Amino acid sequence: MSSHLTRRQFFSYSTATVLTISATGCGTILYPERMGQPRGGFDDVDWTVAGMDAIGLVFFFVPGVIAFAVDFQNGSLFYPPGQYGNLQPTELNKVALPAGEPSISMIEQTISDEIGQPVQLKKENFVARKLSSIKNFWRTYDDVSTNA
């Protein structure tokens, strides 16, 4: 008996392997701790995971659809609550800076003291705005994000 696979056997094994691998989405493989978390909205999507699932969709349509469905269903397509893209207004803390025009080092030190770990800001990577109230944060955030 020959030890070579027939085309039909090769196709069957290949299809089974691809479908088995795609039965777990990229988010499920990379972030198993996210499984079972609540699904978020459009703003909460982890676009890295969505992009990898989309690559699967382009090359292998059915496995890509399965990967999206699995990641969406188990919640691994979304950032966990409290991470970037999913902050709730109640999770914001008001931190007062000393009077006058604060320097970058003063902002870094104040934030470091507040959160208990070192912070390094680069001028090109952050925006500082004076807010009259913490309630104005999201409006200001949206304004800065759309103008960036």
C-alpha positions in Angstrom: 0.0 0.0 0.0 1.3 3.5 -0.9 2.2 5.9 1.9 1.2 8.9 -0.3 -2.1 10.7 0.2 -4.5 10.9 -2.6 -5.8 14.4 -3.7 -9.1 13.7 -2.0 -7.5 12.7 1.3 -5.1 15.7 1.2 -8.1 18.1 0.5 -10.1 16.5 3.3 -7.3 16.8 5.8 -6.4 20.3 4.8 -10.0 21.4 5.0 -10.5 19.8 8.4 -7.2 21.5 9.7 -8.2 24.9 8.4 -11.7 24.7 9.8 -10.4 23.4 13.2 -7.8 26.2 13.5 -10.4 28.8 12.4 -12.9 27.5 15.0 -11.0 29.7 17.4 -10.7 33.3 16.4 -7.5 35.3 16.7 -8.8 37.1 19.8 -9.5 33.8 21.5 -6.0 32.6 20.8 -4.2 35.8 21.7 -6.4 37.0 24.6 -8.0 33.9 26.3 -8.5 36.0 29.4 -11.1 38.1 27.5 -13.4 35.1 26.9 -16.7 35.5 28.6 -16.5 39.2 29.0 -19.5 41.3 27.9 -19.6 42.4 24.3 -19.0 46.1 23.8 -20.0 48.6 21.1 -18.3 49.7 18.0 -15.9 52.0 20.0 -14.8 49.1 22.1 -13.6 46.9 19.2 -9.9 45.8 19.4 -9.0 46.6 15.8 -5.9 44.5 15.9 -8.0 41.4 16.5 -10.6 42.5 14.0 -7.8 43.1 11.4 -6.4 39.6 11.9 -9.9 38.1 11.6 -10.4 40.1 8.4 -7.2 38.7 7.0 -8.6 35.2 7.6 -11.8 36.4 5.9 -9.9 37.5 2.8 -7.9 34.4 2.3 -10.4 31.8 3.6 -13.9 33.1 3.6 -15.6 30.5 5.7 -12.9 30.3 8.4 -12.8 34.1 8.5 -16.5 34.3 9.1 -16.1 31.6 11.8 -13.2 33.5 13.5 -15.3 36.8 13.6 -18.3 34.9 14.9 -16.3 33.1 17.6 -14.4 36.3 18.7 -17.7 38.3 18.8 -19.6 35.6 20.6 -17.1 35.1 23.4 -16.2 38.8 23.7 -12.5 38.5 22.8 -13.1 40.9 19.9 -13.5 43.8 22.4 -11.3 45.6 24.8 -11.8 44.6 28.4 -13.8 47.1 30.6 -11.6 49.9 31.9 -9.0 49.7 29.1 -8.5 52.2 26.2 -11.6 52.7 24.2 -13.9 51.5 27.0 -13.6 54.1 29.8 -16.7 55.0 31.7 -17.3 58.5 32.9 -17.5 57.2 36.5 -14.0 55.9 36.2 -12.4 59.3 35.7 -10.6 61.0 38.5 -10.2 64.7 38.8 -6.6 65.7 39.6 -5.8 69.3 40.2 -2.5 70.7 39.0 -0.7 73.6 40.7 -1.8 77.1 39.6 -0.2 78.7 36.6 1.0 77.1 33.3 2.0 73.5 34.2 5.1 72.1 32.7 5.3 68.6 31.2 7.4 67.4 34.2 4.8 68.9 36.6 2.0 67.0 34.8 4.1 63.8 34.8 4.8 64.1 38.6 1.2 64.8 39.5 -0.1 61.9 37.4 2.7 59.6 38.8 1.7 60.5 42.4 -2.0 59.9 41.6 -1.6 56.4 40.0 1.4 55.2 41.9 3.7 54.4 38.9 6.1 56.5 36.8 4.7 58.3 33.8 6.6 59.7 30.8 4.9 62.1 28.4 6.2 63.1 25.0 5.1 66.4 23.7 3.9 64.9 20.4 1.9 62.1 22.1 -0.5 63.9 24.4 -2.7 66.9 24.5 -3.3 69.0 27.6 -6.5 71.1 28.0 -7.9 73.0 31.0 -11.4 71.7 31.9 -13.9 73.7 33.9 -15.4 70.3 35.0 -14.6 66.6 34.7 -18.0 66.3 33.0 -16.5 68.2 30.0 -13.8 65.5 29.5 -15.7 63.5 26.9 -16.7 66.5 24.9 -13.1 67.8 24.9 -11.8 64.3 24.1 -14.1 64.0 21.1 -13.1 67.5 19.9 -9.4 66.7 20.2 -9.8 63.3 18.6 -11.7 64.6 15.5 -9.2 67.5 15.0 -6.1 65.3 15.3 
